[in-house]
């Protein structure tokens, strides 16, 4: 679950917010509460780790092409087993 941002809690430091959420999370199972700042930090670390795949098509402005403009591999539909 993603909740607020530490910058919107002027009475608390980011460290106090993170410590409070750490204590709350220690009492929860299969749910983690994080702030938007933590979400952005984690996403940035993931992007730093994986980088841009080789050969990924881009627009002239450097932005990735929308999914409908990218070549899609031919994939056979899988039968459903209901």
MIPAVEX-39712 format. One line per field, with one value per atom (N, C-alpha, C, CB): residue number from 0; residue in one letter; chain; atom name; x, y, z. Coordinates in nm, 3 decimals, padded with zeros to 5 digits. Glycine has a CB too. Example, Ala and Ser with C-alpha at 12.3 -4.5 7.8 and 13.67 -1.06 7.14 Angstrom:
<sekes>
k c(0, 0, 0, 0, 1, 1, 1, 1)
r c(a, a, a, a, s, s, s, s)
c c(A, A, A, A, A, A, A, A)
a c(N, CA, C, CB, N, CA, C, CB)
px c(01.319, 01.230, 01.320, 01.131, 01.285, 01.367, 01.290, 01.408)
py c(-00.569, -00.450, -00.330, -00.447, -00.225, -00.106, 00.003, -00.060)
pz c(00.780, 00.780, 00.780, 00.905, 00.708, 00.714, 00.787, 00.572)
</sekes>
This chain:
<sekes>
k c(0, 0, 0, 0, 1, 1, 1, 1, 2, 2, 2, 2, 3, 3, 3, 3, 4, 4, 4, 4, 5, 5, 5, 5, 6, 6, 6, 6, 7, 7, 7, 7, 8, 8, 8, 8, 9, 9, 9, 9, 10, 10, 10, 10, 11, 11, 11, 11, 12, 12, 12, 12, 13, 13, 13, 13, 14, 14, 14, 14, 15, 15, 15, 15, 16, 16, 16, 16, 17, 17, 17, 17, 18, 18, 18, 18, 19, 19, 19, 19, 20, 20, 20, 20, 21, 21, 21, 21, 22, 22, 22, 22, 23, 23, 23, 23, 24, 24, 24, 24, 25, 25, 25, 25, 26, 26, 26, 26, 27, 27, 27, 27, 28, 28, 28, 28, 29, 29, 29, 29, 30, 30, 30, 30, 31, 31, 31, 31, 32, 32, 32, 32, 33, 33, 33, 33, 34, 34, 34, 34, 35, 35, 35, 35, 36, 36, 36, 36, 37, 37, 37, 37, 38, 38, 38, 38, 39, 39, 39, 39, 40, 40, 40, 40, 41, 41, 41, 41, 42, 42, 42, 42, 43, 43, 43, 43, 44, 44, 44, 44, 45, 45, 45, 45, 46, 46, 46, 46, 47, 47, 47, 47, 48, 48, 48, 48, 49, 49, 49, 49, 50, 50, 50, 50, 51, 51, 51, 51, 52, 52, 52, 52, 53, 53, 53, 53, 54, 54, 54, 54, 55, 55, 55, 55, 56, 56, 56, 56, 57, 57, 57, 57, 58, 58, 58, 58, 59, 59, 59, 59, 60, 60, 60, 60, 61, 61, 61, 61, 62, 62, 62, 62, 63, 63, 63, 63, 64, 64, 64, 64, 65, 65, 65, 65, 66, 66, 66, 66, 67, 67, 67, 67, 68, 68, 68, 68, 69, 69, 69, 69, 70, 70, 70, 70, 71, 71, 71, 71, 72, 72, 72, 72, 73, 73, 73, 73, 74, 74, 74, 74, 75, 75, 75, 75, 76, 76, 76, 76, 77, 77, 77, 77, 78, 78, 78, 78, 79, 79, 79, 79, 80, 80, 80, 80, 81, 81, 81, 81)
r c(x, x, x, x, x, x, x, x, x, x, x, x, x, x, x, x, x, x, x, x, x, x, x, x, x, x, x, x, x, x, x, x, x, x, x, x, x, x, x, x, x, x, x, x, x, x, x, x, x, x, x, x, x, x, x, x, x, x, x, x, x, x, x, x, x, x, x, x, x, x, x, x, x, x, x, x, x, x, x, x, x, x, x, x, x, x, x, x, x, x, x, x, x, x, x, x, x, x, x, x, x, x, x, x, x, x, x, x, x, x, x, x, x, x, x, x, x, x, x, x, x, x, x, x, x, x, x, x, x, x, x, x, x, x, x, x, x, x, x, x, x, x, x, x, x, x, x, x, x, x, x, x, x, x, x, x, x, x, x, x, x, x, x, x, x, x, x, x, x, x, x, x, x, x, x, x, x, x, x, x, x, x, x, x, x, x, x, x, x, x, x, x, x, x, x, x, x, x, x, x, x, x, x, x, x, x, x, x, x, x, x, x, x, x, x, x, x, x, x, x, x, x, x, x, x, x, x, x, x, x, x, x, x, x, x, x, x, x, x, x, x, x, x, x, x, x, x, x, x, x, x, x, x, x, x, x, x, x, x, x, x, x, x, x, x, x, x, x, x, x, x, x, x, x, x, x, x, x, x, x, x, x, x, x, x, x, x, x, x, x, x, x, x, x, x, x, x, x, x, x, x, x, x, x, x, x, x, x, x, x, x, x, x, x, x, x, x, x, x, x, x, x, x, x, x, x, x, x)
c c(A, A, A, A, A, A, A, A, A, A, A, A, A, A, A, A, A, A, A, A, A, A, A, A, A, A, A, A, A, A, A, A, A, A, A, A, A, A, A, A, A, A, A, A, A, A, A, A, A, A, A, A, A, A, A, A, A, A, A, A, A, A, A, A, A, A, A, A, A, A, A, A, A, A, A, A, A, A, A, A, A, A, A, A, A, A, A, A, A, A, A, A, A, A, A, A, A, A, A, A, A, A, A, A, A, A, A, A, A, A, A, A, A, A, A, A, A, A, A, A, A, A, A, A, A, A, A, A, A, A, A, A, A, A, A, A, A, A, A, A, A, A, A, A, A, A, A, A, A, A, A, A, A, A, A, A, A, A, A, A, A, A, A, A, A, A, A, A, A, A, A, A, A, A, A, A, A, A, A, A, A, A, A, A, A, A, A, A, A, A, A, A, A, A, A, A, A, A, A, A, A, A, A, A, A, A, A, A, A, A, A, A, A, A, A, A, A, A, A, A, A, A, A, A, A, A, A, A, A, A, A, A, A, A, A, A, A, A, A, A, A, A, A, A, A, A, A, A, A, A, A, A, A, A, A, A, A, A, A, A, A, A, A, A, A, A, A, A, A, A, A, A, A, A, A, A, A, A, A, A, A, A, A, A, A, A, A, A, A, A, A, A, A, A, A, A, A, A, A, A, A, A, A, A, A, A, A, A, A, A, A, A, A, A, A, A, A, A, A, A, A, A, A, A, A, A, A, A)
a c(N, CA, C, CB, N, CA, C, CB, N, CA, C, CB, N, CA, C, CB, N, CA, C, CB, N, CA, C, CB, N, CA, C, CB, N, CA, C, CB, N, CA, C, CB, N, CA, C, CB, N, CA, C, CB, N, CA, C, CB, N, CA, C, CB, N, CA, C, CB, N, CA, C, CB, N, CA, C, CB, N, CA, C, CB, N, CA, C, CB, N, CA, C, CB, N, CA, C, CB, N, CA, C, CB, N, CA, C, CB, N, CA, C, CB, N, CA, C, CB, N, CA, C, CB, N, CA, C, CB, N, CA, C, CB, N, CA, C, CB, N, CA, C, CB, N, CA, C, CB, N, CA, C, CB, N, CA, C, CB, N, CA, C, CB, N, CA, C, CB, N, CA, C, CB, N, CA, C, CB, N, CA, C, CB, N, CA, C, CB, N, CA, C, CB, N, CA, C, CB, N, CA, C, CB, N, CA, C, CB, N, CA, C, CB, N, CA, C, CB, N, CA, C, CB, N, CA, C, CB, N, CA, C, CB, N, CA, C, CB, N, CA, C, CB, N, CA, C, CB, N, CA, C, CB, N, CA, C, CB, N, CA, C, CB, N, CA, C, CB, N, CA, C, CB, N, CA, C, CB, N, CA, C, CB, N, CA, C, CB, N, CA, C, CB, N, CA, C, CB, N, CA, C, CB, N, CA, C, CB, N, CA, C, CB, N, CA, C, CB, N, CA, C, CB, N, CA, C, CB, N, CA, C, CB, N, CA, C, CB, N, CA, C, CB, N, CA, C, CB, N, CA, C, CB, N, CA, C, CB, N, CA, C, CB, N, CA, C, CB, N, CA, C, CB, N, CA, C, CB, N, CA, C, CB, N, CA, C, CB, N, CA, C, CB, N, CA, C, CB, N, CA, C, CB, N, CA, C, CB)
px c(00.085, 00.000, 00.091, -00.097, 00.060, 00.137, 00.058, 00.170, 00.123, 00.060, 00.143, 00.043, 00.087, 00.149, 00.297, 00.129, 00.350, 00.490, 00.545, 00.505, 00.668, 00.723, 00.728, 00.861, 00.737, 00.743, 00.614, 00.772, 00.504, 00.376, 00.349, 00.264, 00.451, 00.443, 00.546, 00.467, 00.518, 00.618, 00.662, 00.564, 00.580, 00.615, 00.706, 00.489, 00.724, 00.805, 00.917, 00.717, 01.028, 01.136, 01.107, 01.277, 01.173, 01.156, 01.198, 01.238, 01.301, 01.347, 01.239, 01.474, 01.170, 01.063, 00.947, 01.012, 00.915, 00.808, 00.846, 00.778, 00.969, 01.014, 01.020, 01.152, 01.065, 01.071, 00.931, 01.143, 00.837, 00.699, 00.641, 00.612, 00.664, 00.613, 00.682, 00.632, 00.809, 00.881, 00.815, 01.031, 00.780, 00.716, 00.578, 00.704, 00.501, 00.368, 00.380, 00.294, 00.475, 00.492, 00.534, 00.596, 00.603, 00.647, 00.528, 00.744, 00.413, 00.294, 00.198, 00.223, 00.233, 00.146, 00.202, 00.128, 00.115, 00.162, 00.109, 00.119, 00.193, 00.163, 00.118, 00.056, 00.142, 00.112, 00.229, -00.023, 00.271, 00.376, 00.327, 00.510, 00.343, 00.305, 00.432, 00.230, 00.434, 00.548, 00.497, 00.631, 00.588, 00.552, 00.578, 00.631, 00.522, 00.549, 00.698, 00.469, 00.767, 00.911, 00.986, 00.964, 00.947, 01.010, 00.983, 00.959, 00.861, 00.826, 00.913, 00.678, 00.928, 01.011, 01.157, 00.997, 01.206, 01.345, 01.369, 01.380, 01.275, 01.290, 01.285, 01.179, 01.194, 01.184, 01.312, 01.063, 01.369, 01.495, 01.608, 01.533, 01.614, 01.719, 01.701, 01.718, 01.577, 01.551, 01.594, 01.402, 01.559, 01.598, 01.749, 01.534, 01.818, 01.964, 02.023, 02.018, 01.959, 02.009, 01.988, 01.943, 01.868, 01.837, 01.875, 01.690, 01.873, 01.908, 01.813, 02.050, 01.848, 01.766, 01.814, 01.774, 01.723, 01.764, 01.821, 01.644, 01.920, 01.981, 01.879, 02.102, 01.881, 01.795, 01.652, 01.794, 01.622, 01.486, 01.461, 01.464, 01.354, 01.328, 01.287, 01.218, 01.332, 01.296, 01.247, 01.415, 01.177, 01.135, 01.253, 01.013, 01.237, 01.346, 01.376, 01.312, 01.278, 01.299, 01.359, 01.170, 01.389, 01.447, 01.345, 01.536, 01.215, 01.113, 01.082, 00.984, 01.051, 01.015, 00.890, 00.995, 00.881, 00.762, 00.645, 00.788, 00.523, 00.407, 00.400, 00.276, 00.338, 00.333, 00.275, 00.251, 00.175, 00.114, 00.207, -00.015, 00.311, 00.405, 00.524, 00.452, 00.542, 00.655, 00.619, 00.697, 00.721, 00.699, 00.669, 00.821, 00.566, 00.527, 00.561, 00.376, 00.619, 00.650, 00.522, 00.738, 00.530, 00.415, 00.406, 00.428, 00.296, 00.277, 00.145, 00.276, 00.154, 00.034, -00.048, 00.071, -00.181, -00.263, -00.258, -00.407, -00.254, -00.249, -00.392, -00.166, -00.421, -00.557, -00.579, -00.580, -00.701, -00.734, -00.776, -00.847, -00.737, -00.769, -00.867, -00.640, -00.990, -01.090, -01.169, -01.183)
py c(-00.115, 00.000, 00.123, -00.001, 00.218, 00.341, 00.453, 00.376, 00.522, 00.633, 00.757, 00.601, 00.874, 01.005, 01.016, 01.065, 01.133, 01.166, 01.237, 01.256, 01.205, 01.267, 01.420, 01.214, 01.477, 01.623, 01.691, 01.662, 01.615, 01.672, 01.654, 01.610, 01.615, 01.602, 01.696, 01.454, 01.827, 01.924, 01.904, 02.062, 01.838, 01.818, 01.697, 01.801, 01.614, 01.492, 01.493, 01.367, 01.435, 01.418, 01.293, 01.408, 01.281, 01.162, 01.037, 01.175, 01.050, 00.937, 00.891, 00.974, 00.986, 00.950, 00.881, 01.074, 00.928, 00.866, 00.723, 00.947, 00.704, 00.570, 00.476, 00.578, 00.526, 00.445, 00.404, 00.522, 00.496, 00.465, 00.357, 00.591, 00.372, 00.272, 00.137, 00.320, 00.138, 00.013, -00.062, 00.041, 00.011, -00.051, -00.105, 00.050, -00.025, -00.070, -00.195, 00.043, -00.193, -00.307, -00.433, -00.273, -00.419, -00.537, -00.613, -00.496, -00.549, -00.613, -00.662, -00.517, -00.642, -00.681, -00.804, -00.566, -00.882, -00.993, -00.978, -01.130, -01.002, -00.997, -00.859, -01.097, -00.756, -00.618, -00.533, -00.567, -00.441, -00.347, -00.206, -00.377, -00.119, 00.021, 00.099, 00.077, 00.172, 00.256, 00.394, 00.192, 00.491, 00.625, 00.636, 00.735, 00.740, 00.764, 00.787, 00.886, 00.850, 00.872, 00.739, 00.961, 00.645, 00.514, 00.442, 00.429, 00.454, 00.393, 00.449, 00.416, 00.581, 00.645, 00.605, 00.797, 00.598, 00.557, 00.415, 00.568, 00.325, 00.186, 00.175, 00.099, 00.248, 00.245, 00.297, 00.328, 00.402, 00.455, 00.354, 00.582, 00.281, 00.180, 00.066, 00.125, 00.025, -00.081, -00.036, -00.121, 00.086, 00.136, 00.146, 00.273, 00.184, 00.188, 00.049, 00.251, -00.052, -00.189, -00.249, -00.276, -00.232, -00.299, -00.216, -00.330, -00.084, 00.000, -00.021, -00.027, 00.037, 00.025, -00.097, 00.154, -00.188, -00.306, -00.266, -00.400, -00.342, -00.318, -00.337, -00.412, -00.251, -00.265, -00.219, -00.404, -00.160, -00.111, 00.009, -00.076, 00.007, 00.121, 00.244, 00.087, 00.362, 00.486, 00.586, 00.542, 00.687, 00.797, 00.890, 00.872, 00.988, 01.084, 01.162, 01.179, 01.181, 01.254, 01.168, 01.312, 01.041, 00.953, 00.879, 01.031, 00.901, 00.831, 00.697, 00.917, 00.595, 00.465, 00.477, 00.361, 00.391, 00.387, 00.331, 00.303, 00.376, 00.314, 00.167, 00.386, 00.087, -00.058, -00.094, -00.125, -00.019, -00.054, -00.027, 00.022, 00.057, 00.086, -00.008, 00.229, -00.087, -00.178, -00.309, -00.202, -00.376, -00.506, -00.607, -00.550, -00.685, -00.786, -00.923, -00.776, -01.011, -01.146, -01.223, -01.223, -01.315, -01.402, -01.505, -01.470, -01.502, -01.595, -01.668, -01.519, -01.800, -01.882, -01.871, -02.030, -01.852, -01.850, -01.985, -01.813, -01.982, -02.104, -02.147, -02.084, -02.279, -02.323, -02.308, -02.470, -02.271, -02.259, -02.395, -02.153, -02.424, -02.553, -02.530, -02.623, -02.504, -02.480, -02.602, -02.369)
pz c(00.000, 00.000, 00.000, 00.122, -00.083, -00.091, -00.024, -00.240, 00.067, 00.138, 00.119, 00.289, 00.139, 00.136, 00.105, 00.261, 00.122, 00.095, 00.219, -00.034, 00.261, 00.382, 00.377, 00.406, 00.257, 00.246, 00.292, 00.101, 00.299, 00.340, 00.489, 00.261, 00.563, 00.708, 00.770, 00.755, 00.777, 00.823, 00.968, 00.807, 01.050, 01.190, 01.211, 01.271, 01.107, 01.119, 01.016, 01.101, 01.052, 00.955, 00.873, 01.026, 00.757, 00.674, 00.751, 00.543, 00.834, 00.915, 01.012, 00.992, 01.075, 01.168, 01.095, 01.240, 00.976, 00.897, 00.862, 00.769, 00.814, 00.775, 00.895, 00.708, 01.009, 01.130, 01.175, 01.243, 01.169, 01.205, 01.114, 01.200, 00.983, 00.889, 00.909, 00.744, 00.946, 00.971, 01.087, 01.002, 01.194, 01.309, 01.271, 01.426, 01.197, 01.154, 01.066, 01.077, 00.970, 00.880, 00.954, 00.774, 01.066, 01.141, 01.200, 01.253, 01.208, 01.265, 01.157, 01.357, 01.030, 00.920, 00.850, 00.821, 00.789, 00.708, 00.566, 00.769, 00.470, 00.326, 00.277, 00.295, 00.355, 00.315, 00.359, 00.378, 00.276, 00.313, 00.283, 00.237, 00.378, 00.360, 00.332, 00.486, 00.221, 00.185, 00.144, 00.070, 00.141, 00.096, -00.054, 00.174, -00.114, -00.256, -00.279, -00.307, -00.185, -00.200, -00.202, -00.085, -00.116, -00.117, -00.249, 00.001, -00.300, -00.428, -00.540, -00.460, -00.544, -00.647, -00.633, -00.640, -00.508, -00.486, -00.534, -00.337, -00.503, -00.547, -00.699, -00.484, -00.761, -00.907, -00.970, -00.956, -00.914, -00.967, -00.956, -00.893, -00.843, -00.826, -00.926, -00.683, -00.950, -01.048, -01.187, -01.048, -01.224, -01.356, -01.368, -01.382, -01.261, -01.264, -01.283, -01.136, -01.223, -01.233, -01.371, -01.130, -01.425, -01.551, -01.673, -01.557, -01.662, -01.776, -01.892, -01.820, -02.006, -02.126, -02.205, -02.214, -02.240, -02.317, -02.453, -02.337, -02.498, -02.629, -02.740, -02.651, -02.839, -02.954, -02.932, -02.997, -02.818, -02.794, -02.882, -02.645, -02.965, -03.052, -02.971, -03.153, -03.017, -02.950, -03.052, -02.871, -03.003, -03.090, -03.107, -03.032, -03.195, -03.216, -03.090, -03.330, -03.002, -02.878, -02.769, -02.831, -02.797, -02.699, -02.614, -02.611, -02.640, -02.563, -02.627, -02.552, -02.547, -02.604, -02.689, -02.493, -02.790, -02.874, -02.796, -03.001, -02.825, -02.761, -02.799, -02.802, -02.716, -02.737, -02.873, -02.627, -02.921, -03.049, -03.167, -03.067, -03.150, -03.258, -03.258, -03.246, -03.155, -03.147, -03.215, -03.002, -03.269, -03.330, -03.221, -03.414, -03.241, -03.144, -03.200, -03.110, -03.118, -03.167, -03.194, -03.065, -03.290, -03.318, -03.208, -03.459, -03.135, -03.024, -03.046, -02.886, -03.037, -03.050, -02.922, -03.080, -02.934, -02.813, -02.744, -02.847, -02.614, -02.535, -02.501, -02.405, -02.511, -02.476, -02.326, -02.519, -02.293, -02.150, -02.098, -02.126, -01.975, -01.912, -01.798, -01.861, -01.832, -01.728, -01.700, -01.766)
</sekes>
